[in-house]
Every structure is written in C-alpha cells, then in structure tokens.
C-alpha cells in the first residue's frame, strides 16, 4: 500500500495547542470497527461503552523532560532531544541543525536558572544522523529535571509551560523514560479510572517508553519500505498472568493507546498462547492485514495524516472506516493530536 493512501485534509486550527481546561472532558468518537458506524459522545461516558466482561490495559511510562539546550564553544544554542540512555554513560539524541553538530563538538549544559550543570561532547553519530553524546559526569533524572523542558510534539506551536509538566503526563505515570506521552491515557482522571473499576473491570499496567519514532514521518512511498525505530517495553509477570487469564476467560482486552497495542502484540507468544512477561524491544509496524492476537478494543487519539499511528488504527478498524470517521470529526470540529479529543474503536 502507498503512504498517501492514509492522507486526509485537516485544517490547522483543529490541531489542539493546549489541553482541555479540565482533564477528562474531551469529546469521544465511538466507532464499531466491524461496521464503521460511529456516534458522538464525551470521555466522561467512556465507561458506559465498556463491556463489564473486559479488562483495560494502560501504559504507565512517564515523560522525561528530555528536551535540553546546550551552548557550543562559539556560543551557539543547540536543542537536544535525548531519546535513549545507552547504558554506557552516553545518550542518543536528535539535534537542531544536525549536520553542523560534528563528532568532537563540545557543549555546556545549564540548568533552567542558567547555572552550569555539566559538559557534553558528541562522541559519534548513527547512520540516521542521530548524535551520541558523552558527558563529563554521570547523568540521571536530576539532569533532566533541572535542565530539561517537556518535549512537546512539533505540531504544538508554542514553548512548554508549567501546565505541561502535569497535563502532558498521565495520572498513573510512574516509569520514566519516554520522549512523548502515550496520549490516549491523558484523558483518564482518577474518577474515570474509579468508575471503570466500579464496573468490575480490572486495569492492568504495562510499560513502553515512547521513542523518537513518534516524531518521524514516513519518508517512503510504500508502507513496506518504512522501518520503525526500536522502543523498550516491560510487562511484569503479574501483568502478563492477569492478561493471559482474562483472555483465556474470554474477556475483551481494551488497549489504551497505540503504545499498549504495540507492546501487547509484540509480546504475544504463539507457543504460550498469550503475552510473555519481561523486558523487550520492539520495532513492530502494524499495517493493514496484521492479525491481532491480544487487542479487542482500542481507546486512542486522532492521529496525523500519513503517520504510522494512522496506519495502525486503519489496520485495526479498516482504512475506509477510519477515514470516514476522521472526515466526520473534521466536519464536527473535533480537536486532533496529543491534546485533542479521543476515539474508541470497539
């Protein structure tokens, strides 16, 4: 299939630039993925669309303040988006003006008050022009908390502010390591989660750390020529046991976001007949024709044209159904992308 087959017209003013005034109050487009029929609702009614005989899986990754500015030796300001801890004292990063950031170039990293924190040097670069940065001191979460900014997606045309530290984070985020939020989970409030549990539905946490692939467009003409970047995930033994027991009992699995989908389907083991526990890495690219083994229903946001995420939801619910629903959303002036409204594909 062609990448352009997953395009649609989206007015720029429908791209949400700020979160809703109150978390959990967004609009919700509910669609039957088999028939393509849809209806308009709101997120506070999400629980009403859940089958009591189901489970909900969420991604508990926490967004790291991974966007950090460095000053070069000639005083130039360069933006780094640190995407991966390499485990050897170095981090991989995307940078502005990438071709100018040569191996051996040194940078001064300061905290948000302008005080020196550490020095870094570009030690190497990868085949796709990512930079590997080595620091003159051990780097941990303190560095990102003191020096970093919330890594808002590029389609949000403003600088991050204080509200983003809470609102670009799910209420159950605990495992730091993502450079972007698992945005479907941003709609949940403690009250909505409690209403789900009150219906007898178990909420199970897994982890996938969202990597740089979320920012990268498909630059190929054909879907099969696009390659995803690897992202790290973890499913605890308790979570795997609960998921597998629920599936064996015939319960529907409701995935919260495309990150949960990719984690669950990557961890599916045909010999086990369920998901494996443990740590793993995945570059799974879900395209039309993919056989879903774990996920039965999906809560997700509205995704960008010609994106891997739009391809995934098209694989799950049918390209024609998705594009028809998206056209309806445009006509009804739903808000799109990270801080926008949600869809429930059931």
TIROGU-670382 format. One record per atom (N, C-alpha, C): residue in one letter; x, y, z. Coordinates in steps of 0.001 Angstrom, whole numbers, plus 500000, padded with zeros to 6 digits. Layout:
% TIROGU-670382
aXYZ/...
END
This chain:
% TIROGU-670382
x500835498808500000/x500000500000500000/x500871501243500000/x500285502350499559/x501014503605499480/x500771504444500728/x501798505178501143/x501671506065502288/x500568507099502039/x500462507588500818/x499472508621500509/x498040508118500640/x497858506802500710/x496518506251500920/x495991506554502320/x496849507056503193/x496462507339504570/x496527508847504845/x496094509596503853/x496088511049503967/x494655511566504110/x494510512697504744/x493211513369504819/x493469514855505053/x492480515673504715/x492617517119504868/x492282517512506296/x493197518235506925/x492996518658508304/x493278520152508441/x492259520958508725/x492502522386508964/x493437522587510149/x494371523495510012/x495387523689511048/x494774524114512375/x493638524821512325/x493060525301513578/x492406524191514402/x492349522960513848/x491823521832514620/x492918521066515358/x494171521471515182/x495275520850515915/x495352521488517298/x495046520708518316/x494980521242519681/x496347521754520122/x496382522986520601/x497625523590521067/x497762523565522579/x496654523384523266/x496657523322524735/x495721522196525162/x495892521679526356/x494973520631526830/x493610521228527158/x492580520376527271/x491281520882527725/x491423521553529088/x490544522499529376/x490633523223530648/x490592522264531829/x489815521181531691/x489717520165532735/x490003518806532127/x490916518068532729/x491247516735532232/x489989515849532249/x489854515034531200/x488755514077531154/x487457514615530590/x487492515823530016/x486263516428529492/x486239516497527973/x487134515774527318/x487209515868525859/x486025515155525201/x485891515371523913/x484886514668523124/x485410513267522787/x484481512359522535/x484825510965522268/x483995510481521086/x484676510084520025/x484004509491518870/x484062507974519029/x482908507337519143/x482818505900519366/x482472505229518044/x483271504232517651/x483057503588516357/x483060502075516484/x482103501437515834/x482093499986515691/x483082499638514590/x484167498972514957/x485227498751513964/x484843497737512905/x483805496960513143/x483375495984512134/x482436496603511106/x481514497477511551/x480532498074510638/x480915499476510179/x481783500149510951/x482141501523510622/x481151502546511150/x480085502107511809/x479109503047512372/x479732503784513559/x479434505077513660/x480029505867514743/x478986506783515361/x479316507261516554/x478465508197517265/x479328509144518081/x478774510320518364/x479489511328519134/x479144511195520613/x480170511283521455/x479955511231522890/x481034512071523566/x481225511845524860/x482258512544525618/x482985511549526520/x484182511911526928/x485036510984527666/x484436510594529012/x483629511448529614/x483053511084530906/x482017509969530782/x481651509614529541/x480749508484529304/x481505507247528802/x482825507299528800/x483613506185528264/x483256504866528939/x483114504894530250/x482818503659530983/x481522503007530507/x480576503811530014/x479293503265529572/x479439502381528330/x480518502559527587/x480729501789526362/x481563500527526597/x482024500340527834/x482842499178528153/x481974497990528537/x482320496843528030/x481673495595528419/x482158495228529823/x481248494897530755/x481692494505532097/x482661493322532070/x482563492511531039/x483435491341530912/x484647491708530061/x485423492693530535/x486606493142529795/x487680493577530777/x488860493843530259/x489963494405531036/x490513495600530267/x491100496543530977/x491692497733530362/x493189497723530644/x493993497872529597/x495450497891529729/x495948499311529441/x496784499844530325/x497322501195530180/x498846501146530189/x499444502163529606/x500899502302529552/x501334503303530613/x502081502840531622/x502441503700532752/x503772504417532572/x504270504516531345/x505514505252531122/x505348506715531520/x506463507309531936/x506461508714532349/x507334509516531383/x506837510670530967/x507582511508530023/x508749512176530732/x509904511977530179/x511118512610530695/x511237514017530088/x511728514970530865/x511948516325530323/x513228516289529487/x513099515638528333/x514264515238527547/x514732516282526547/x514049517410526479/x514438518480525549/x515337519459526310/x516635519453525950/x517643520216526696/x518450521059525715/x518763522293526112/x519553523184525257/x521015523183525706/x521903523091524732/x523333523160525002/x523946524351524304/x524978524927524917/x525714526047524311/x527032525531523769/x527254525760522480/x528506525323521870/x529641526258522287/x530856525882521948/x532018526676522357/x532031528061521723/x531330528220520594/x531258529551519975/x529985530298520372/x529259529756521344/x528085530453521871/x526773530120521202/x526792529224520231/x525566528848519550/x524675527975520428/x523366528182520334/x522406527427521134/x521838526285520296/x521986525069520796/x521553523885520064/x520570523099520931/x519472522682520317/x518473521902521038/x518756520410520880/x518774519706522003/x518953518251522021/x517658517609522516/x517233516568521834/x516144515732522341/x516753514375522631/x516988514106523916/x517658512869524323/x516655511716524288/x516882510800523371/x515896509747523100/x516231508411523741/x517499508204524133/x517852506873524628/x519081506914525506/x518989506260526652/x520137506024527522/x520826504756527017/x522076504875526596/x522786503736526011/x523424502826527046/x523340503204528316/x523821502340529379/x525321502365529591/x526018503208528844/x527479503277528977/x527959504694529268/x527072505503529814/x527416506897530092/x527120507830528942/x526562507306527863/x526206508142526719/x524703508102526491/x524208509141525811/x522812509215525409/x522747509506523913/x521766508934523263/x521491509247521861/x520509510405521812/x520702511298520848/x519863512499520782/x519616512931519343/x518470513531519133/x518200514307517938/x518632515741518240/x519134516460517236/x519559517839517452/x519025518746516351/x518954520023516662/x518696521008515619/x519986521210514807/x519806521605513557/x520956521825512658/x521913520639512735/x521351519462512510/x522055518207512779/x523394518109512042/x523436518535510808/x524669518367510023/x525823519208510554/x525513520238511313/x526573521091511867/x527150520527513171/x526447519569513744/x526885519031515036/x527813517843514791/x529085518159514646/x530093517166514260/x530656516431515478/x531189515249515213/x531858514484516262/x533003515320516835/x533090515354518154/x534105516143518837/x533632517500519297/x532468517941518823/x531949519242519226/x531497519185520676/x531834520228521454/x531568520254522888/x530464521258523215/x529722520953524281/x528604521795524683/x528572521958526195/x528089523122526600/x527870523430528016/x526365523324528270/x525968522476529232/x524562522317529574/x524306522987530921/x523302523861530957/x522987524619532161/x521598524255532663/x521362524523533960/x520020524314534485/x519122525464534040/x517846525417534409/x516889526407533909/x517124527793534490/x517976527891535500/x518345529200536043/x519600529750535392/x520208528973534493/x521399529434533782/x522706529023534430/x522650528196535455/x523867527755536131/x524427526507535446/x525741526440535341/x526388525292534701/x526032523999535431/x525714522972534644/x525406521666535220/x526440520624534802/x526754520562533501/x527727519585533023/x528170519956531612/x529193519276531150/x529658519407529770/x529359518114529017/x529162518255527723/x528932517095526883/x529681517223525581/x529981516097524985/x530709516074523716/x530058515049522793/x529942515397521522/x529403514447520554/x530470513403520278/x530208512190520748/x531202511120520645/x531130510383519321/x529938510294518757/x529757509599517480/x528382509954516953/x528073509451515764/x526729509614515233/x526291508319514554/x524996508124514502/x524459506906513933/x524222507080512443/x523802506005511799/x523598506037510358/x522500507005509949/x521527507259510843/x520455508201510504/x520670509562511160/x521947509910511377/x522369511236511812/x521958511584513239/x521598510597514033/x521425510848515454/x522799510990516098/x522884511773517155/x524149512030517813/x524238511234519121/x525416510729519393/x525683510054520658/x526522511003521497/x525992511407522658/x526623512423523494/x527205511770524746/x528484512102525016/x529141511628526235/x529301512819527181/x528965512602528461/x529010513673529438/x530235513535530339/x530583514638531004/x531755514615531891/x531388514228533315/x530134513815533523/x529694513340534830/x528507512407534603/x528224511532535560/x527067510643535392/x525776511449535266/x524923511016534353/x523666511697534084/x522506510822534551/x521598511417535323/x520414510684535766/x519202511599535645/x518114511251536317/x516885512037536200/x517056513464536703/x517999513675537609/x518237515023538128/x518605515986536998/x519413515510536051/x519814516336534910/x518589516805534121/x517694515879533824/x516520516237533025/x515560517123533811/x515414516874535108/x514522517696535912/x515027519125536030/x516356519289536160/x516919520622536369/x517213521369535073/x517489520632534005/x517928521276532761/x516928521156531616/x515968520254531751/x515147519908530614/x513815520624530534/x513229520516529347/x511891521019529056/x511003519847528647/x509693520007528835/x508744518995528380/x508834518911526852/x509056517726526289/x509252517600524832/x507923517569524070/x507274518721523990/x506019518790523245/x506248518453521775/x505286517833521124/x505445517498519702/x505598518753518852/x506208518618517682/x506480519796516843/x505237520480516312/x504082519805516287/x502870520456515793/x502204521333516850/x502719521319518081/x502280522285519092/x503209523486518979/x502665524574518479/x503487525726518084/x503620526732519228/x504166526278520314/x504441527153521454/x505494526492522320/x506062527256523221/x507003526706524180/x506237526010525310/x506857525018525919/x506224524355527038/x506108525313528217/x505096525094529050/x504934525917530243/x504621525028531438/x504303525659532551/x504149524921533815/x503038523886533730/x501936524209533041/x500823523258532995/x501192521973532259/x502125522056531309/x502503520868530551/x503182519809531419/x503840520239532504/x504512519273533373/x503519518275533962/x502277518692534156/x501247517784534664/x500352517261533554/x499977518119532614/x498964517742531648/x499515516890530499/x500826516966530247/x501436516092529232/x502008514860529932/x501241514357530885/x501624513208531692/x500340512521532134/x500268511205532043/x499085510511532541/x499066510543534065/x497880510347534642/x497774510407536101/x498390509179536759/x498686508136535966/x499284506912536520/x500726506714536053/x501349507755535516/x502724507643535012/x503696507435536167/x504492506370536081/x505463506078537145/x506849505742536606/x506950505199535396/x508213504676534889/x508834505652533890/x509809506428534328/x510374507482533488/x511173506911532326/x511032507540531143/x511827507100530008/x511302507486528647/x510132508118528556/x509551508463527260/x509919509876526828/x509973510084525508/x510164511421524967/x508848511972524422/x507779511231524583/x506443511698524220/x505440510952525078/x504298511582525319/x503285510954526159/x502521509894525379/x502077508829526066/x501089507923525478/x499734508612525574/x499384509380524554/x498394510450524704/x496971509974524957/x496627508750524581/x495274508275524882/x495035508269526386/x496078507991527148/x495953507948528596/x495789509309529246/x496057510396528510/x495917511727529083/x494469512038529444/x493524511305528870/x492102511582529103/x491595510997530417/x492340510082531006/x491878509444532233/x492103510351533439/x491103510380534295/x491210511026535600/x491071509939536663/x491450510217537909/x491211509223538962/x489742508827539049/x488842509785538805/x487412509499538889/x486972508555537764/x487477508770536541/x487128507885535430/x487689506490535680/x488910506412536185/x489504505111536489/x488706504390537578/x488262505136538580/x487456504533539639/x486121504020539097/x485540504758538144/x484266504320537567/x484439503038536767/x485607502868536151/x485894501623535420/x486005500455536399/x486752500656537479/x486908499603538483/x485570499277539140/x484737500300539352/x483442500081539987/x482537499207539126/x482829499134537849/x482058498287536935/x482582496853536945/x483605496602537773/x484185495266537871/x485264494992536844/x485780496044536219/x486783495905535165/x488169496138535750/x489078495219535517/x490450495326536016/x491269496229535105/x492084497089535710/x493011497955534965/x494418497423535191/x495111497103534110/x496425496467534180/x497461497392533560/x498584497583534254/x499639498471533770/x500763497690533104/x501196498195531943/x502396497727531273/x503222498969530931/x504408498780530373/x505274499918530079/x505855499813528672/x505720500882527892/x506518501058526685/x507012502495526677/x508325502674526599/x508905504012526565/x508882504528525124/x508102505579524927/x507912506134523582/x509214506778523129/x509675506388521950/x510944506875521441/x510799507888520321/x511891508120519622/x511940509166518602/x511041508863517415/x510677507604517224/x509852507254516079/x508530507980516052/x508072508421517223/x506799509126517274/x506863510469516566/x508077511033516413/x508233512328515767/x508568512225514278/x508923511032513839/x509450510894512490/x508364510517511497/x508226511295510408/x507248510961509381/x507745509796508525/x506823509161507826/x507216508147506852/x507696508869505594/x508916508593505199/x509501509283504045/x509548508391502807/x508911507244502887/x508874506321501752/x507524506436501048/x507471505963499821/x506200505950499095/x505359504740499476/x506025503612499706/x505333502369500023/x505451502054501508/x504363501569502102/x504380501240503522/x505476500239503862/x505625499234503011/x506561498150503332/x508018498619503347/x508300499802502836/x509672500317502829/x510009501120504086/x509003501383504920/x509253502149506144/x509688501207507267/x510679501647508043/x511179500843509161/x511043501648510453/x510436501023511449/x510243501666512751/x511538501614513565/x511724502587514449/x512823502532515404/x512414501660516591/x513409501066517227/x513137500201518376/x512751501029519598/x511804500502520370/x511401501089521637/x511406499986522694/x511724500356523935/x511825499386525020/x510492499242525740/x510193497999526139/x508956497773526886/x509204496784528018/x508238496744528931/x508299495789530052/x506884495389530435/x506685494089530595/x505439493552531117/x505802492700532330/x505291493071533487/x505610492312534698/x504960490939534632/x505466490014535442/x504881488675535499/x503433488742535960/x503159489641536913/x501789489785537410/x500860490296536321/x501338491279535546/x500506491821534469/x500259490772533387/x501310490051533010/x501160489014531980/x500188487937532435/x500309487519533690/x499406486488534213/x497955486968534185/x497744488230534574/x496383488770534610/x495802488895533201/x496619489357532263/x496163489488530876/x495831488116530292/x496724487170530487/x496513485831529912/x495311485132530542/x495129485305531839/x493976484704532497/x492675485305531985/x492677486621531794/x491477487293531293/x491139486848529876/x492157486733529033/x491916486313527653/x491419484873527606/x491992484021528445/x491525482629528479/x490070482545528939/x489666483505529770/x488286483529530260/x487338484167529252/x487861484577528110/x487018485159527071/x486720486634527245/x487478487315528100/x487247488741528304/x487850489556527162/x487236490708526879/x487757491608525864/x488895492437526447/x489953492584525675/x491076493411526104/x490965494775525443/x490853495809526263/x490773497189525792/x492145497822525966/x492808498148524877/x494125498784524933/x493964500293524983/x494718500931525855/x494743502386525930/x495932502878525110/x495658503316523888/x496694503889523052/x497434502884522192/x498032503403521142/x498775502566520199/x500025501976520834/x500571502631521866/x501760502070522530/x501409500771523241/x500232500735523859/x499799499494524505/x499571498397523471/x499001498772522331/x498767497792521261/x500083497178520805/x501059498007520529/x502329497511520002/x503068496665521033/x502959497032522306/x503589496238523359/x502953494859523450/x501630494828523532/x500919493558523697/x501119492638522502/x501026493194521303/x501162492351520117/x502613491923519896/x503564492735520354/x504974492346520261/x505306491232521239/x504651491245522404/x504944490258523448/x504130488979523290/x503240488942522299/x502431487736522116/x503316486573521668/x503159485447522350/x503961484255522088/x503029483143521609/x503159482712520345/x502253481679519835/x502361480359520577/x503550480039521078/x503701478792521833/x503014478882523185/x503080480062523793/x502432480274525082/x500930480483524905/x500569481034523744/x499171481375523529/x498750482599524318/x499729483456524616/x499475484666525387/x500689485565525342/x500723486571526212/x501850487501526219/x502938487003527161/x504195487231526769/x505351486912527603/x505598488058528571/x506025487734529773/x506464488763530709/x507936489076530448/x508385490193531007/x509796490550530916/x510034491815530117/x511341492080529890/x511758493255529134/x511960492871527670/x511730493824526802/x511933493577525384/x512073494872524617/x512381494741523336/x512417495880522418/x511583495536521207/x510899496542520682/x510050496286519527/x510186497385518487/x510174496968517238/x510041497897516116/x508865497463515246/x507876496853515899/x506714496329515189/x505963497447514471/x505749497268513181/x504996498215512359/x503713497514511956/x502612497937512542/x501322497282512304/x500638497943511115/x500406497168510065/x499812497655508825/x498584496809508487/x497737497286507576/x496555496507507197/x496914495073506798/x496115494137507306/x496384492716507111/x496994492063508331/x497422492878509308/x498018492348510533/x496969491569511322/x497350490449511889/x496452489654512719/x496653490032514179/x495633490619514772/x495690491000516184/x495368489784517041/x496267489475517976/x496084488323518838/x495551488698520215/x495844489908520666/x495527490290522037/x494451491369522137/x494533492380521304/x493706493582521467/x492357493403520783/x491290493693521546/x489929493610521022/x489301494982520799/x489660495955521635/x489116497305521526/x490237498290521818/x490066499531521350/x491171500494521433/x490653501897521701/x491149502499522780/x490964503925523031/x492205504634522526/x492023505620521659/x493184506279521066/x492822507700520677/x493817508506520355/x493588509868519899/x493394509898518388/x493134511084517849/x493123511282516408/x494561511524515952/x494966510834514899/x496377510818514511/x496652511621513238/x497932511908513049/x498343512756511936/x498218512036510597/x497934512775509525/x497882512157508200/x499210511489507847/x499130510359507156/x500300509638506649/x501277509264507766/x500744508930508933/x501594508537510064/x501473507050510329/x502472506490510999/x502421505072511364/x501262504793512315/x500873505795513104/x499772505610514047/x498439505527513311/x498269506352512284/x497048506275511484/x496986504941510734/x498134504448510294/x498180503135509636/x497766502048510623/x498239502144511869/x497897501132512882/x496388501095513128/x495766502254513365/x494326502236513642/x493545501803512401/x494088502062511215/x493450501589509983/x493536500074509885/x494660499509510332/x494786498054510370/x493790497454511356/x493517498170512424/x492634497664513472/x491153497783513099/x490790498873512451/x489367499138512214/x489003499312510744/x489975499217509837/x489684499373508410/x489956500799507946/x490742500922506890/x491126502254506394/x489905503089506023/x488953502497505304/x487790503253504868/x486970503722506061/x486813502846507067/x486060503218508258/x486749504372508994/x488056504262509146/x488804505294509869/x488742506629509138/x488976506629507842/x488977507897507098/x487591508523507087/x486545507710507028/x485187508255507103/x484936508887508462/x485370508209509522/x485199508757510870/x486016510033511051/x487217510067510502/x488054511259510604/x487432512422509842/x486861512157508678/x486198513230507929/x485022513784508729/x484284512903509390/x483196513352510263/x483757514218511391/x484867513787511969/x485470514547513068/x485897515940512614/x486433516030511413/x486814517345510875/x485579518219510707/x484520517664510133/x483287518424509918/x482673518887511237/x482782518045512261/x482218518385513572/x483211519139514457/x484359519459513903/x485379520273514562/x485877519651515875/x486143518342515823/x486888517698516895/x488309518281516895/x488983518167518033/x490377518585518100/x491280517362517948/x492403517563517275/x493271516463516868/x494600516468517621/x495214515283517621/x496569515003518086/x496679514998519621/x497861515270520145/x498196514947521533/x497232515509522565/x496887516783522442/x495989517412523402/x494550517446522889/x494264516669521868/x492949516708521251/x491981515694521841/x490936515400521080/x489869514511521502/x490243513049521249/x489342512145521589/x489654510718521559/x488675509949520699/x489081508735520315/x488206507790519639/x488232506472520415/x487086505794520392/x487013504461520980/x486558503505519882/x487472502605519488/x487219501656518430/x486839500340519074/x485558499952518932/x485050498811519693/x484447497716518783/
END
